[in-house]
Amino acid sequence: MAPTRSEAAEACDAFVVGAGMAGLAAAIGFARAGLRVVSAGAPERLGQGRTVALLGPSVDFLESLGVWPAVEARAAPMRGLRIVDDTGSLFAPPPIEFRAREIGRDVFGWNIENAALADALGAAAATQPGLVRVEADVAAFEFAPARATLTLADGRAFAAALVVGADGRASPSRRAAGISVGARRYPQRALTVLIAHARPHGDVSTEFHTRQGPFTLVPLPAAPGAPNRSSLVWAMSEAEANRRAALDDESLAREIERQARSLLGAMRIEGERGIFPLARQSVARLVATRLALVGDAAHAFPPIGAQGLNLGLRDVKALIAATATSGDPGADAALEAYARSRAADVLFRTAAVAGLNRALLADCAPIDLARGLGLAALGAIGPLRRLTMREGVAPLLAD
Ligand SMILES: Cc1cc2nc3c(=O)[nH]c(=O)nc-3n(C[C@H](O)[C@H](O)[C@H](O)COP(=O)(O)OP(=O)(O)OC[C@H]3O[C@@H](n4cnc5c(N)ncnc54)[C@H](O)[C@@H]3O)c2cc1C
């Protein structure tokens, strides 16, 4: 008699759906913890002017996975953060600047091109003992109390004790497990581009708060022929995004320089641009039978304050801690422990990012006053400054 599909399935301890940055980090981490791991999905190597600002604990985690040394030279340190209220509000405080040394750190974090980090994670995954990479997508999921069965688009089947849903915002694993998701689209898009500029950034990231959202310049390391480089994430209305997408490089560079108040001097666009819709998503549960969600599958919000992947890597670290040493990594108790450990951090970050974005868009005097007073207090009150910086870099709620 021919075996049924689940009898013929290859067995593993952890099956990671999605080979984005959160998924590859999870696959490497579980394999380094001694589990038999399968990682499925095509490599996600996003260019489009995208970089990721990684905070200190994320870099420590990548270091523990053996990934960071391969990319460190391609990342730029962020030693300072400048915030400029450019909303035109009557209550705009003067620009404020935070320095990592105020909280006894050398850097707040590091900024790196997505493609460079994705390549390093891909290379580490390819040589990690205990980890099998398959590039096919998962076509079907069956979650049962004893184990999960996954069928790939190429027909192969796997049985896993734990499925890690690292399959991004649309997350087919989340849908298959029946986890509901609340989503909100904002009337904004983010333009992303890499820039070469005349003046040095001094390892300081600058965030202009405009009425259409933040305009954030983040340091990048020098490249041949370009000693001064930064990445830009510019949130704006959909109409402005469409207009700017049609500009030639020189005209766009001039608009960027004007918005940056010529802080970094004349600018030149490097390579391709990206345009991304801004949205927020929250899930009803982080876990279901034999499934744990991590990264953008678990939460998504506008790119404000370098939160998305940093939160995703904290998910991965917490999931490995909660499940890898339990005899059965997909047992309900281990999954519940993971969900409990992440609830406050995810809720707080999602609310904080959404709140700041709403406050910028509001154009309403009482909200402007509250936002102006808040920023002025952050600039002037030492203990509050330091608490904010510490919470931004190494959140207490994540512990
Ligand atoms: C403009 C912008 C700037 C940002 N800047 C920062 C920043 O500075 N710092 C920061 O921390 N975060 C930042 N983020 C957020 C960060 O980029 C994301 O949080 C992160 O890339 C999400 O990674 P992920 O692996 O969870 O998801 P994704 O990158 O979406 O990967 C999911 C993967 O799953 C795959 N997949 C889907 N379905 C299947 C299937 N059935 N089978 C197999 N694979 C499947 C997809 O193809 C994809 O490759 C930014 C985001 C944007 C838009």
The ligand as an SDF file (V2000), in Angstrom:
LIG
                    3D

 53 58  0  0  0  0  0  0  0  0999 V2000
   10.9230   51.6380    4.1920 C   0  0  0  0  0  0  0  0  0  0  0  0
   11.2040   50.7050    5.3360 C   0  0  0  0  0  0  0  0  0  0  0  0
   12.2760   50.9600    6.1850 C   0  0  0  0  0  0  0  0  0  0  0  0
   12.5310   50.1180    7.2780 C   0  0  0  0  0  0  0  0  0  0  0  0
   13.5750   50.3970    8.1300 N   0  0  0  0  0  0  0  0  0  0  0  0
   13.7790   49.5980    9.1960 C   0  0  0  0  0  0  0  0  0  0  0  0
   14.8460   49.8710   10.1150 C   0  0  0  0  0  0  0  0  0  0  0  0
   15.5990   50.8270    9.9340 O   0  0  0  0  0  0  0  0  0  0  0  0
   15.0120   49.0520   11.1970 N   0  0  0  0  0  0  0  0  0  0  0  0
   14.1760   47.9910   11.4140 C   0  0  0  0  0  0  0  0  0  0  0  0
   14.3660   47.2720   12.4060 O   0  0  0  0  0  0  0  0  0  0  0  0
   13.1660   47.6960   10.5550 N   0  0  0  0  0  0  0  0  0  0  0  0
   12.9580   48.4680    9.4700 C   0  0  0  0  0  0  0  0  0  0  0  0
   11.9470   48.1710    8.5990 N   0  0  0  0  0  0  0  0  0  0  0  0
   11.1400   46.9660    8.8250 C   0  0  0  0  0  0  0  0  0  0  0  0
   11.8680   45.7250    8.3300 C   0  0  0  0  0  0  0  0  0  0  0  0
   12.3780   45.9200    7.0200 O   0  0  0  0  0  0  0  0  0  0  0  0
   10.9220   44.5310    8.3540 C   0  0  0  0  0  0  0  0  0  0  0  0
   10.3600   44.4510    9.6410 O   0  0  0  0  0  0  0  0  0  0  0  0
   11.6500   43.2340    8.0510 C   0  0  0  0  0  0  0  0  0  0  0  0
   12.3340   43.3130    6.8260 O   0  0  0  0  0  0  0  0  0  0  0  0
   10.6570   42.0850    8.0240 C   0  0  0  0  0  0  0  0  0  0  0  0
   11.3580   40.8810    7.8410 O   0  0  0  0  0  0  0  0  0  0  0  0
   10.5660   39.4980    7.8700 P   0  0  0  0  0  0  0  0  0  0  0  0
   11.6110   38.4520    7.6140 O   0  0  0  0  0  0  0  0  0  0  0  0
    9.7260   39.4020    9.0880 O   0  0  0  0  0  0  0  0  0  0  0  0
    9.5200   39.5830    6.6500 O   0  0  0  0  0  0  0  0  0  0  0  0
    9.7640   39.6490    5.0700 P   0  0  0  0  0  0  0  0  0  0  0  0
   11.0070   40.3720    4.7270 O   0  0  0  0  0  0  0  0  0  0  0  0
    8.4770   40.1300    4.4890 O   0  0  0  0  0  0  0  0  0  0  0  0
   10.0080   38.1280    4.6450 O   0  0  0  0  0  0  0  0  0  0  0  0
    8.9510   37.2090    4.5660 C   0  0  0  0  0  0  0  0  0  0  0  0
    9.3530   36.1630    3.5490 C   0  0  0  0  0  0  0  0  0  0  0  0
    8.4070   35.0990    3.5710 O   0  0  0  0  0  0  0  0  0  0  0  0
    8.2330   34.6690    2.2220 C   0  0  0  0  0  0  0  0  0  0  0  0
    7.0190   33.8720    2.0960 N   0  0  0  0  0  0  0  0  0  0  0  0
    5.7340   34.3030    2.0460 C   0  0  0  0  0  0  0  0  0  0  0  0
    4.9040   33.2470    1.8710 N   0  0  0  0  0  0  0  0  0  0  0  0
    5.6800   32.1330    1.8250 C   0  0  0  0  0  0  0  0  0  0  0  0
    5.4060   30.7400    1.6390 C   0  0  0  0  0  0  0  0  0  0  0  0
    4.1530   30.2810    1.4710 N   0  0  0  0  0  0  0  0  0  0  0  0
    6.4550   29.8770    1.6480 N   0  0  0  0  0  0  0  0  0  0  0  0
    7.7250   30.3230    1.8130 C   0  0  0  0  0  0  0  0  0  0  0  0
    8.0440   31.6250    1.9640 N   0  0  0  0  0  0  0  0  0  0  0  0
    7.0320   32.5140    1.9720 C   0  0  0  0  0  0  0  0  0  0  0  0
    8.2420   35.9600    1.4220 C   0  0  0  0  0  0  0  0  0  0  0  0
    8.4980   35.7350    0.0630 O   0  0  0  0  0  0  0  0  0  0  0  0
    9.3890   36.6910    2.1010 C   0  0  0  0  0  0  0  0  0  0  0  0
   10.6260   36.3590    1.5190 O   0  0  0  0  0  0  0  0  0  0  0  0
   11.6860   49.0010    7.5000 C   0  0  0  0  0  0  0  0  0  0  0  0
   10.6100   48.7390    6.6490 C   0  0  0  0  0  0  0  0  0  0  0  0
   10.3560   49.5970    5.5720 C   0  0  0  0  0  0  0  0  0  0  0  0
    9.1750   49.3250    4.6650 C   0  0  0  0  0  0  0  0  0  0  0  0
  1  2  1  0
  2  3  1  0
  2 52  2  0
  3  4  2  0
  4  5  1  0
  4 50  1  0
  5  6  2  0
  6  7  1  0
  6 13  1  0
  7  8  2  0
  7  9  1  0
  9 10  1  0
 10 11  2  0
 10 12  1  0
 12 13  2  0
 13 14  1  0
 14 15  1  0
 14 50  1  0
 15 16  1  0
 16 17  1  0
 16 18  1  0
 18 19  1  0
 18 20  1  0
 20 21  1  0
 20 22  1  0
 22 23  1  0
 23 24  1  0
 24 25  2  0
 24 26  1  0
 24 27  1  0
 27 28  1  0
 28 29  2  0
 28 30  1  0
 28 31  1  0
 31 32  1  0
 32 33  1  0
 33 34  1  0
 33 48  1  0
 34 35  1  0
 35 36  1  0
 35 46  1  0
 36 37  1  0
 36 45  1  0
 37 38  2  0
 38 39  1  0
 39 40  1  0
 39 45  2  0
 40 41  1  0
 40 42  2  0
 42 43  1  0
 43 44  2  0
 44 45  1  0
 46 47  1  0
 46 48  1  0
 48 49  1  0
 50 51  2  0
 51 52  1  0
 52 53  1  0
M  END
$$$$
